[in-house]
Amino acid sequence: MKTIRAKELRKGQVWLQEGAECDRICFVLRGLLKLYFEEGNREVILYFADVEDWMVSAQSYFGRVPSKFAIRTVEHSVVVYLMREELDGLTGRFPELRVPFVKIAQTQTMALETHTGLLLLGARRRFEVFSRSKLAKRLSDKMIAGYLGVTQNSVCNWRKTMDLP
């Protein structure tokens, strides 16, 4: 338990800077985080970690390479996290601890595949499907647009025609 740390993060705070190596994995107790990158003047969001979700830049964490992505809070958040070196030490001494972390990797992989499947739909259909999610009401039009790969104007217009908040 000494290896688990807690951290309170303000809205908009960077958890991982693009280009830095991801050396920790975190679990969201409160709030919302996003995994994203910037392309020109637009943000491309790959993944959201909500309460009781794990967040990591997997390619960087497992590959021990600089991250192509950043992690930032969307809302005021509280996370608990483990540093990679400490986790590696624990799983070396207690191999049975590897099982939950394989499940974490599986969960994030499935979420990314779900997102990819969503991106294969037509733009309006992407919005219709996403608008039924629990996150749709918590996110700005800009963030939804960044996640769905559409314009902010489109999201605004679709919200109006579907009578969404």
C-alpha positions in Angstrom: 0.0 0.0 0.0 3.0 2.3 0.4 3.4 2.3 -3.4 -0.1 3.7 -4.1 -0.2 7.5 -4.1 -3.2 9.8 -4.4 -3.3 13.1 -6.2 -5.9 15.8 -6.6 -5.8 17.5 -10.0 -7.5 20.8 -11.0 -9.6 21.0 -14.2 -7.3 21.4 -17.2 -4.2 20.1 -15.4 -1.7 18.1 -17.4 -1.1 14.6 -16.1 1.2 13.5 -18.9 2.9 15.9 -21.4 3.2 14.8 -25.0 6.9 13.7 -25.5 7.4 12.6 -21.9 7.6 9.0 -21.0 4.6 7.6 -19.2 5.9 6.1 -16.0 2.7 5.7 -14.0 -0.7 4.3 -14.3 -3.6 5.9 -12.6 -7.1 5.0 -11.4 -9.8 7.7 -11.5 -11.6 8.1 -8.1 -13.3 11.4 -9.1 -13.5 13.4 -12.3 -12.6 12.8 -15.9 -9.3 12.6 -17.8 -8.6 12.5 -21.6 -5.9 11.0 -23.7 -5.3 13.2 -26.7 -3.0 14.8 -29.2 -3.1 18.1 -31.1 -3.1 18.3 -34.8 -2.6 21.9 -36.0 -5.3 23.9 -34.1 -7.5 21.0 -33.3 -7.5 18.4 -30.6 -8.0 14.7 -31.4 -9.2 12.7 -28.3 -8.7 9.0 -28.2 -9.9 8.0 -24.8 -11.7 9.3 -21.8 -11.2 7.8 -18.3 -14.2 8.4 -16.0 -14.7 7.4 -12.4 -13.4 3.8 -11.8 -11.5 3.8 -15.1 -7.7 3.4 -15.5 -5.7 5.9 -17.5 -2.3 5.3 -19.1 -0.5 6.1 -22.4 -0.1 2.4 -23.1 2.4 2.7 -26.0 4.7 4.9 -23.9 4.2 3.0 -20.6 4.7 -0.5 -21.9 7.2 0.4 -24.6 9.1 2.8 -22.4 9.2 5.4 -25.1 8.2 9.1 -25.2 4.4 9.4 -25.5 2.8 10.7 -28.7 -0.2 11.7 -26.6 -0.9 13.9 -23.6 -3.2 13.2 -20.6 -5.2 16.1 -19.1 -8.0 16.5 -16.7 -11.4 17.5 -18.2 -12.9 18.1 -14.7 -11.5 18.5 -11.2 -10.2 15.0 -10.5 -8.8 12.8 -7.8 -6.6 9.8 -8.9 -4.6 7.1 -7.3 -1.5 6.0 -9.1 1.4 3.6 -9.2 4.9 4.4 -10.6 6.1 1.8 -13.1 9.3 0.9 -11.2 7.3 0.2 -8.0 4.7 -1.8 -9.9 7.4 -3.8 -11.7 8.9 -4.6 -8.3 5.6 -5.7 -6.8 4.7 -7.9 -9.8 8.2 -9.4 -9.7 7.7 -10.4 -6.1 4.0 -11.3 -6.4 3.3 -12.6 -10.0 -0.4 -13.0 -9.2 -0.6 -9.1 -9.3 0.0 -9.2 -13.0 -3.5 -10.5 -13.7 -5.3 -7.2 -12.8 -2.9 -5.2 -14.9 -3.4 -7.4 -17.9 -7.2 -6.8 -17.4 -6.5 -3.0 -17.3 -4.6 -3.3 -20.7 -7.5 -5.3 -22.1 -10.1 -2.8 -20.9 -8.2 0.1 -22.5 -7.7 -1.8 -25.7 -11.4 -2.6 -25.9 -12.3 1.0 -25.3 -9.9 2.2 -28.1 -11.4 -0.4 -30.4 -14.9 0.7 -29.6 -13.8 4.3 -30.4 -12.3 3.1 -33.7 -15.6 1.4 -34.5 -17.5 4.5 -33.8 -15.2 6.5 -36.2 -16.1 4.1 -39.0 -19.7 5.3 -38.8 -21.0 8.3 -40.7 -20.4 11.6 -38.9 -24.1 12.2 -37.9 -24.5 8.5 -36.8 -21.3 8.9 -34.6 -22.9 11.8 -32.8 -26.2 9.9 -32.4 -24.5 6.9 -30.8 -22.2 9.0 -28.6 -25.1 11.3 -27.5 -26.6 8.3 -25.6 -23.5 7.8 -23.5 -23.2 9.1 -20.0 -20.3 11.4 -21.0 -22.3 13.3 -23.7 -23.9 15.6 -21.2 -20.7 16.3 -19.4 -18.6 17.4 -22.4 -18.4 20.6 -24.3 -19.2 20.6 -28.0 -15.5 21.1 -28.7 -14.5 18.0 -26.8 -17.2 15.9 -28.4 -16.0 17.1 -31.8 -12.4 16.2 -30.9 -13.5 12.7 -29.9 -15.8 12.1 -32.9 -13.6 13.7 -35.5 -16.2 16.3 -36.6 -16.5 20.0 -36.4 -17.7 21.9 -33.3 -20.4 23.5 -35.4 -21.7 20.1 -36.5 -22.0 19.0 -32.8 -23.8 22.3 -31.9 -26.2 21.9 -34.8 -26.9 18.2 -34.1 -27.5 19.0 -30.4 -30.2 21.5 -31.4 -32.0 19.2 -33.8 -32.0 16.4 -31.3 -33.1 18.6 -28.4 -30.0 17.7 -26.3 -28.6 20.0 -23.6 
